[in-house]
């Protein structure tokens, strides 16, 4: 049973941010994860292709939920500077966007797998680590060197090409195939199977 309310147990905290240069444009997300004592557990950073900033924000939320589930953490507190996403997850705003609806539904499914869940909105200045990671992802995807920063580099490397014959998840938008969690080598033929 999941809850949007605070509880007194040991939670991990995921600072999430997503961005898009153009909206839609080259998009990426960053997630900075700490335990309850402030120890860094992980840094996630991924380029998403051409998407909106809201798509990138939801992708960051999904990545933080997947990290918690995959690593056996039953309690998660998410901190985000996306007021829209936070209010949608809390049920205060409706999700009208056809692009965001599947991401919202997947987030709710993952939240249901946790014992405790909390999400809170903060101003951008309080989300600097995640913002830095999102910008690194966008820079990487656009072939730019990341701006010099005193903070450590992200723990996650660039996506690896998919092995031959492997089924990947993605979506088709405006006739362009966007692969989630990987990239296709040049000249690869794809078969799109609707879900």
N, C-alpha and C positions, 0 to 999 in steps of 0.2 A: 504494500500500500504506500503510495507516494503522497507527499504533502508539500504544499507551497509555503508552509509555515516554518519558522525557525524551530530548532530543537537543540537540546543540550549535548548531544553526542559529538563524536569526532567527525568533522566534515573536511573534505578537501575543498579548496576554493579555486575556481577557474575564472580568470580574467579573460574575457572574450572580446574580440574586435574584428570587424570585417570592413573592407573598403573597396571602392571602385573608382578608377580614374576615368571619369566620363559619365558614368551612371546612365545607361550601361557602358562599360568599358573594361579594361584589364582589371580583374578583381582578385583579391586574396584575403586570407584570414590569418589571424594569430591568436593563440591561446597560451596563456601563462598560468601554470598550475602549481599551487602550493598546498602543503598540509596545514593543519590547524596551528602549528608552531611557526609557520612562515618558511619552512624548508621547501626549496624548489623541487617539485616532482617531475616536471616536464615542460617543454616548450614545443608547441606545435605551430607550423607555418606551412601554408599551402597556397599555390597559385591556382585559380579556378577557371581561367579562361575569361571570356567576355560575359559579364553578368552585372546586375545592379548591386549597390551597396547593401540593400536589404537581403538579397540572396547570400552575400558574403557573410553578413551578420548571423544568419541562420546556420550557415555552414560551420561557423565557429562554435555555435551552440551544440550542433550535432557532434562535432569532433570532441568537445569537452564531455558530453554525455557518453560517447563511445569509450573515451579514455577511462572514465570512472567505472563503467561496466566491465571493460576488458581487464582492468587491474583490480577488480574485486572491492571497489569502494562503494559502499551502500548509501552514503550521504554526500550530497554535492551542493555547494553554494556557487551560483554563477553570478558574476559581476559583469555588467555590460553598459556601454554608453549609448546603446540603441533603445531609445524610449519606446519606439514602435514595437520592436520584438518583445521587450520585457512586458509591455502591457497586453500584447496578444497572448503570450504564454500564460499570463495571470488571468486571462479571460476578460480584461477590461476593454480591449479593442477587438473587433471582428477581423478575421483574415479574409479579405476580399480578393487578393491577388492570386490568379491561377498559378503564377510562378512560385509563390510562397506557400500555398496550401499544402502540397505534398511534403515540404520541409517541416512545416508546422505539425502535420499529422505524425511524421516520423519522430519528431522531438517529443511529442506527447507519448508515443509508444515507448520510447527509451526512458522517459521520466517515470513511467509506470513500473519500470523494472527496478527502480531505486526504493529504498525505505524512506528516505527523506530528501526533499529537493526544495531549494530556495533560489529565487532569482531577484536581483536588485539592479536598479538603474543608478548609474553614477555619472558625473560629468567627465568629459574626455580626459581632463588633466589627471584624474584618479585611475586612469586605465592606460598609462604610458607604456608598460611592458608589452601588453597585447597589441597596442597601436604600432609599436616598433616592429613586432613580428609580422603584422599584416603588411606593413610597408616593405619589409624584406621579401615577403612572398610576391608582392606585385612587382618589385624591382627585378627579382629573379625571373619571373614570367615574361617580363618585357625585355630581358637581356641586358639589364642595367646592373652596374655594381651598386650594392647597397651603400647608402650614405654612411660616412664614418660615424661610429657611435661607441661610447665607452662601455655599453652593455655587451654581454656575450652573444655570440652568433647563435642562431636557432639550432636546436638539436636535430631537427628533421632535415634531411637532404632533399634535393630536387626529386620529383617523381621519376621512377625508372620505367623504361619502355616495357610494355606488356609482352610476355612470352607468346610465341605463336600458338594459336588454337585455344587461347584462354578467353573465357567470357568476361567482359567488363561491363560495369554499369555506367550509364551516362544518360544524356538527353540530346534531342535534336531541336535546335532553335534556329529559325530562319534558314533551314537547309544545311546548317553546320552541326557536325557531331561533336559534342563536348563529353569527354571521358572523365569520370570521377575517380580520383585516386591513381592516376597513371597517365601515360601519353602513348599515342600510337606512332610507330616509326613511319617515316615518309613512304608513300606508296602502298600502304596497308589497305586492303579491302575490308570493309565492314558489312555485317548484316545486322540491320536494326530489327529487334524483336520487341514489339510493344508489350508493356506489363499491364 
